[in-house]
Structure formats: C-alpha cells, structure tokens
Amino acid sequence: MTATALSLHESYRRAGRLRMATLAASVALLLVLTLTDLVLGPSGMTVGDVWATLLAGPNGADRMNATILWQLRLPQTLTGILVGASLGLAGLTMQTILNNPLASPFTLGFSAAAGFGAALAITFGGLLPIASYLLTPLAAFGMTLFACGLVYLIAMSRGARAEILVLAGIAVMFFFQSLQALLQFLATPEVLQQIVFWLFGSLLKASWTSAAVVGAVLALSLPLLARDCWQLTALRMGDENAESLGIAIERLRRRSFVLIALLTAAAVSFVGTIGFIGLIAPHAARVLVGDDHRLSLPLAGVTGAALLISASVVGKLISPAGALPVGIVTAIAGVPLLIFIIIGTTRRYPS
C-alpha cells in the first residue's frame, strides 16, 4: 500500500471509531436520562431508593416504592423509550425513501390520522361493547394504517414517485386535521377535554401492555430495517445511482413504507400525538454519524428515545404532580432544536 492509501485507510478507521464512540455516548446519555426520569416525581424517591427497588423486583419489601416504580413509573419510562425509538427510526427511513428532509410521521399526516381515530373512539366509543382503554389505541392504530394505505394508493396512481408520496401525505394530513376539528366542534365539553388531552401526547396512561405492544412491533421491524441498511444508504445518492447498483427502488419504498406505518401506528396509538421527534432525531443522527444507515439508523432510534425521555424529565421538573404532557414539551423545544440542527448542518456541509 502507498503512503496515501495507508493515510486514507487510517483516516477512515479513525472516523469509524469516532462514530462508534458517538453511538456509545448516546446510549450512555439515554441510560442517565432513564434513571433521572424514574427518580423524578412527587413521591420523593432518591436514586438509591430507585436502584434498590429495581433490584428487589416488583415484589420487594418496600411495597409503596415497588408499586410506584413497577406499576407507574417504569411502564411510562419504558413506553417513552420505545415510542421515541420507533418515531426516530420511522422518521429516518421516511426521509430516506422520500429524499425529503421535512418528511416525518407527523408532517405527512400519520399522527393526524391517529388523532382522528382516537377522537372518534372517545366520542362514540360508548356505543360499542369495548372498554375505552382498548378501543382508543385500537382506533388510533387502525386509522394510522388506513392513512398510510391511502397515501400509498394515491401515490401509486401517479407512479409512486417520492414527490407524489410527499404531496399525498400533506393532503391526508390536512384531511384528518379537518375531521379532528369537526369532531371537537361537535363534542360535549367533557368529551372535548378527553380528546384534547389525548392530542397533547402524554405518557401518563402508558402501561406494561403499551410497552409490550410497541416493543413487539419495534423488535419485528428492527431486523427488517437492518437488512435494508445498505440499500437505504445507496438510496441517499439518488434514484438513478441506486438503480445502477441493482436496487429495486419501488420494492424498497413499498417495504419500507409498510414498516414506517407499523412503527408509527404502534408508537402514537397509546401515547397520543407527539411531534418533532420523527423529524429532529434523523437530522441529529445524520449530523453526528453521516448517511451510513448501519450507524444512523440505530442512532436515530437512540436519539428519538433520548429526546422523548428528556421531554418527560422536563415535564416532571416543571410540574412534578401533574407531569406536563411530553407532546407539549416536544412541540415547544422542537423548533429551536430544529433550527440549531439546520445551522449545524449548513456549517458542516457548506454549499
């Protein structure tokens, strides 16, 4: 090997080690945020209490701490981690297959569809012999899948091109937002309060069931996304370059779109509408480790989880007893974070 080749090889290895260190640091930060979220609350538990209760298990000697941690806080925190990771993965995959930096489950109408499904269940759920705690997430899940199918059917009629998918998603978003507004206008004050609280996006109603469902969908999707890492990375270079490498772009988009639908539907069906996570996490991942999906995909998931748990921590600090809904925190903090990422990206990749 020539000196130049050796230098390039060493630079590549050094960059790879730096990116792996970034991923490891992000995981460590997520663990710290998780412990912080478990400690915060009106009960006054310390870090030592939380650690001892975790080690003792759900049937530990201190029954009060065990109940608070294992029945309330741990399901909420775990659901937040899984939801944030799902939205981060869905956002990065969506931005890649659509080649659009503004694409996310929120901006393309999937979250609006989930909100309409939940509002429909809250408004008319009493007419069905199904408990509300089951009907609302089921309706949100089903309506999200319906919206994904509607977007894809509209796009298929025009060749399923990336720009048509984006336009179809925007149209679907406004459609379901209009239906949401109609239901809120017709609802009684009591029902309206329930709808608005769900649309805020909150972890307060999370349970072990929600964690299990979101975790199962995430576990199913991860190996399928990992299998397509190389193809998704190649797609970042453009459709023509990806096709020249033998990638079936339409098949890849269709397969990825199904996974995005499942991840988004599972994530928002239990916790409500949470914006900006699926938009910011992918940008942050690409700024930190680049476009290689072998690293950017897991980092987008970790970043999404860290952002959502950070929102939960901030909500508990502001309102320890009420726990400010995470959807409000992410909406307020999302704008400056996105501006910061845009500025950082522009400096790193100047025109």
Secondary structure, DSSP 8 states (H G I E B T S, - for coil): --HHHHHHHHHHHHHHHHHHHHHHHHHHHHHHHHHHHHH-STT---HHHHHHHHHH-TT-S-HHHHHIIIIIIHHHHHHHHHHHHHHHHHHHHHHHHHT-TT--TTTTTHHHHHHHHHHHHHHHGGGSSS-HHHHHHHHHHHHHHHHHHHHHHHHHTTT--HHHHHHHHHHHHHHHHHHHHHHHHHS-HHHHHHHHHHHH--STT--HHHHHHHHHHHHHHHHHHHHTHHHHHHHTT-HHHHHHTT--HHHHHHHHHHHHHHHHHHHHHHH----SHHHHHHHHHHHHH-S-HHHHHHHHHHHHHHHHHHHHHHHHHH-TTT---HHHHHHHHHHHHHHHHHHHHHHHS--
